[in-house]
Amino acid sequence: MEGPRPMSQESTQPDLLYTEEEEALRSAVRDLLTDRCDPASVIARTESDAPHDIALWKALADGMGLAGLLVPEELDGQGATHREAAVVLEELGRAVAPVPYLTSAVVATEALLECGADDLLTGLASATSIGALTVGLHIAPGAAFATVRLENGALHGELTGIADAAGADLLLVPADDGGLYAVDASAATITPQVSLDLTRPLATVTLTGAPGRRLGDAEPAVRRALRAGAGLLASEQLGLADRSLTETVRYLKERKQFNRPVGGFQALKHRLAQLWLEVVNTRAAARNAADALATGSADSDLAVAVAQAYAAPAAVHAAEEALQLHGGIGMTWEHPAHLYLKRAKADSIAYGTAGAHRAALAELVDLQAP
């Protein structure tokens, strides 16, 4: 009997094009954000004491079921993949939406999936609780992270730079015994920190004898969570860069100087063409990272490192060009250009800098610097 035919080279290549389902998901999320997350309302929220838009989060997480995209269906989730989550993050990046999707629906969820905490996953998937992993936002996958002390069954210590902790109900805390503990946020003191990006607030988490439930080993859970966070952050950066470019092109077509559209000037055309190339390349890298995470590819670490090494500087460049090419109006508080620049700059150090990911990439391909 003839054995199975070997898989062709073509069939082993990932399909990075968006599926019909992914495009439908994009359309639904974009429509909701257009109605509920206009730039003026985001700017107004950054001036308030409530940086998170809880009503928008409920609409996304509960109304559309997006909080449970990565959670299996038997745990009240959607049983989707990182590809679908990446599409959502692209749209959230385009709107600079002040919701804890990346930190709760991706990072905290991935940590719980590694630990097998089914009851807590059900809470996150159903949007009855918001989770936050208490590892500094700047920590790269695989890097050392701070822990708290475990004394007589209670947790003591302080952790800084924790993204979206202020709106969390559940804290996932690594301790010095090597465990990851679930802590009710009401048992911690959460102090806001000054953050450049006001749409993703940071906080210091202080525990003084807080009770915790041990979920599993911290190291593999944190590594998995940060890898997914870094990989899908590239999709948020893609959305941010794409929106910055689109709005800049639109403005330069309308703005006139010497009785002709500013966008017709050759020097500006060159700058926009360079941005377009960077956005296209960012899309390829971000989609590859999302697909690698979705399929559990052996090259996931490589794909994530490539995506972050490229997406972070590309998003910052797009936001900087958008602000500059909008001229005087782009420098005003009322214009949303500053929201995109602040998010891009904050994202550029989130889950590791581009330099840290380039160093990781060099090690992965055995091309370390001498």
N, C-alpha and C positions, 0 to 999 in steps of 0.2 A: 504493500500500500504506500502511495506517495505521501511523504510527510508534508507538514504545513509549509507554505511558501514563506520565505523571509520577507519581512516588512520592507517595503520600498523606501528609499531615501526620502522621497517626497512626503510620504505619509508620516514620517517621524518629525517633520517640521511643525512648530506651533502655528496655528492660524490666529494672527493678531488682529484681524478685521473684526469689527463690531457685528454681533449677530442681530437678527431682527428683534429678539427679546431684549437685548441690551439697549438697542436704540429706542424701543418702546419705554423701557425703564428711564432712560435719559430724558425723554420727552415729558414723562409724568413728573419727574423730579424738577425739571426746569420750569414747567408750568406752575408748580406749587411755589417755587422760590421766586418766580416773577411776581406772583400775587402777594407773597408774604414776606419777602426779604429784599425790598428795594434798597438802594444805597442810602437814601436819606434816613430810613428807619434804622439801618445798621449804625450809621454815624451817631444818631440820637441815642442808641442803646449804649454806645461806648462812653457816653457822657453821664450815664446813670450808674446806680449802684447794683444793677442787675445785668451783667454783661451777657449772660446766656439768654437766648430767646426760648423759654420753656414751651410756649405755645407752638412755636415752629417745630421744636424738637418732638413734641407729642404728635404733631401732624405727620412728621416724617417717620418717627419710630413706631408709633401705635397705629395711626391712621393708615399708613402705607406699609407697615410691617418691615421697615428697613433696618431696625435695630437687630433683628434676628436673621439677617441674610446669611451669616456664617454659622448659624446654629442649626443643628439637625432638626428635621421636621418633628421627630418624636419628642423633642424638648420645646415644642411650640415655636420653633424657628422656621425659616424659609428653606433651609437646606440648599442654599445657593453657594456660589464660589467667590473667590477673591476677584474674579473678573467683574462680576456684578457690583461688588462693593467698590471696585475701582471706578466704575461709571458714576456711582453716587458721589464719590469723592471729587471727581472731575467737576460735577455740577456745584457741589458745595464750595469748591475752590473758586469757581467762576463768580459766585455770589459772596465770597468771604463770609459765609454763613456762621453766625455765632452759636453753634451747637456742638455738643461733645461727641460727635459721631466717630471720629478717628480714635479718640481715647477710650470710649466705652464700647462701641459696636465692633471695633477692630482689636485694639490693644488689650483691653481688659478681657474681652471675649476669648481671644486667642490664649491668654494665660489660663483662663478657666477650662478651656478645651483640653489643654495639656494636662491639667490636674484632674479632669473628669468630675468637676463639681456641677453635677446636673441640675440641682435645685437652684443654684445661683445663676446658671446659664438661662434657665427658664425665666427668671426675673428680669434679666437683661434683655432677652429676646422679646418679652411681652411689654417692655418699656415701663414696667412697674418700678424699676430701679435703674440708676445710672452708676456705672462702675469706673474706677480710676486705679491704675497701677501706680503705686507710689515710688516710681523710679524717675529720676530727673529727666526732663524732656530732652536734654542734651546728650543723654547716654546712647552710644551706638550699640547695635547688636553684637554680643560677644564681649563687650567691655565690662570692666568691674563696676559694680553699683553699690551704693550705700545701703546699709541694713540698720535695723533697730535691735535693741537688746531684748532678749527673752529672759525674764526673771520671775521665778515662781508662777509660771503660767500666764504672766501678763507682759505686755509689750511696752517698752520705754525707749524714747529717742525722738530725734527730729530729722525730717527729710525735706529738702528744699527743691524748688523748681518743678513742682508737680503740676502738670497741666490739667485743667478742668476739675481740680479737686474740690473747688468751692461749690460746685453743683452736684457732687457725687453723693450717693447714698451708701455705696459699698466701696471700701478701700481694700486693695490687695497689697499687703505689706510684706516685704522680705525681711526675715529676721536672721540673727547671727548664728542660729542653730542650723541654717541651711534650708529652712522651711518657708513657704509662702502662706501667709495668714489672711483670712477674711476678717475685716474689722468693720463694724458699723460706724459710719462717718460721724454719728452723733457722739461717739466715744472719743473722738479726736478733736484737738483744737486746730482749726484751719485758718491761717492768717494770710490774707492776700499779699502778693508781692508785686512790685512795680514791674510791668511787662511792656515791652515795645508793642507787641500785638495785643490790642485791647479786646479783640474778638476771641482770643484763646488765652484766658487768664491763667496765671501761675499762682501757686500758693505754697506756703510752708505748712507741713503737717507735723504736729507735735503730739506724741503719745505719752501719757503718764499713767502707766498701769492699766492700759486698755486691754480688755479681754479679746482674744482672737481665736479663730478656728483654723487649725492647720489643714491646708488643702493638699499639699504635696511639696515636692522639692522646688525651691525657688529658681535655681540656675536654669534648668531646661525650660521652665515656664516663662521666665523673663526673656530668655534668648528667643524663644518662638514668638513671643508677643512683640518684641522690638523689631525682629526681622519683618514681621507682617506690617508693623507700623511704618518702618522705613520704606518698604516696598510699595505700599499703597499711598504713602505721603507723596510719592512721585506723581501719582495721578492727580492729587490735589494741586500740586505745583503746575502740572500740565494745564489744568482748568484755569488756574490763575494767570498763567502766561498767555494762554489762548485768548482769554477775555481782555487782557491788557492790550494785546496786539489788535484785536478786533475793534475795540473802542478807539484806539489811537488812529487806525486807518479811517474809521468813520469820521472822526473829528477833523483829520487833515483833508478829507474830501470836502468838508463844509467850510472850514476856515480859509479865508481868502487874504492874500497879501499881494500888493501891486496888481489888483484886479484879476488874480488867478488863484485857483486852489493851491494851498500850501503843499498838499500832497503831490503836486506835479513837479516840485523841485527835485532835481536829480539826486542831490546829496541825501535828502530825506528818503527817496525811493530806495537808495542803497541800504540805509539803516533799517528800513522796514523789511527789505528782502532778507537781510541777515537775521532779523528777528524771526521771520517766517521759517527759515531753515532751522533755527534753533528749536522752534515750537514743534516742527515736524519730527525732528530727531528725538525730542523729549517724549513725544507721543509713542514712538517706536520703543524707546527704552522703558517707559512706564507700562505700556501694554505687555511687553515681554516679562517684566517683573510680576505683574498681576497674573499672567498665564502660568508662569513658573510656580508661583505660590498656589494657584488653583489646582494644578496637576500634581503637586508634590514632587516636582522635578529635582533631580540630584544637583542641578545647577542653580537652585533657588538662591543660594548665598551669592553666587556670581551675578545673577540677574539683578538682585537687589542692590548690590554694590555699584554696578554699572548705572542703574537707574538714578541712584542718589548722587553719584559723582557727576552726572550730567544735568539732572533736573534742577538741582538747587541753584547753581549759578545761572542757568537759563531763565529760571523764574525771576530771580533778582534783576537780571539784565532787562527782561521784558517790562518789569514794573518800573525800573529806573527810566527807561526810554519813554514809557507812557507818561510819566510825570513830566519829564523834560519837554517832550514834543507837544504836550498840551499847553505849554507856555505858562503865562501868568495864572490862568484859571486852574491849572494843575497843582499850583502851590497853595491853593486855598483849602481851608478846613472843610468847606461845604462840598468840594469835589471829592469823589471816592478814590482818587488815585493814591492818596496816602494810605488808605486801608490795604490796598494791594501791595504797596511797597513794604509796609510794616509786616504783613503776613509773610511775604516772600523772604524778608530778612530773618524773621523768627524761624521760618521753616528751614532756612539754610543751615541752622545749627541743630535742628530737631532730629533726634535719633541718629546723631553723628553728623559731623561736617562733611563736605565734599572731600576734603583732604583725608579724613579718617576712612572714608569709603574707598578712596583711591589706594590708600595703604593696605586696606583689607583685600582689595582687588589684586594688588601686586602679589600679596602672599598667596592668594587662591590660585593664581596662574604661575607662581614660582618665578616672579620677576622683581624681587625686592631690590631696593636701591642698595648700592655697595656701602 
